[in-house]
Amino acid sequence: MAKTSTAARAKKKPKFSTRIVRRCWRCGRKHGYLRAFDICRICFRELASKGELPGVKKSSW
């Protein structure tokens, strides 16, 4: 869980466009971020296994 101050700083508009920090909206994690879903890999796995992400299902073979 990210500190609230770092999450708040990431929401501000940066001075330069290259300074954008994309963070997970659930936990605030910045590494392992999936842009298509706007969440990190850990939260993605949790939500996908619960079936809460539309169009995503667990693969098995």
Secondary structure, DSSP 4 states (H G I P E B T S, - for coil): ---HHHHHHHHSPPSSGGG-----TTT---TTEETTTTEEHHHHHHHHHHT-STT------
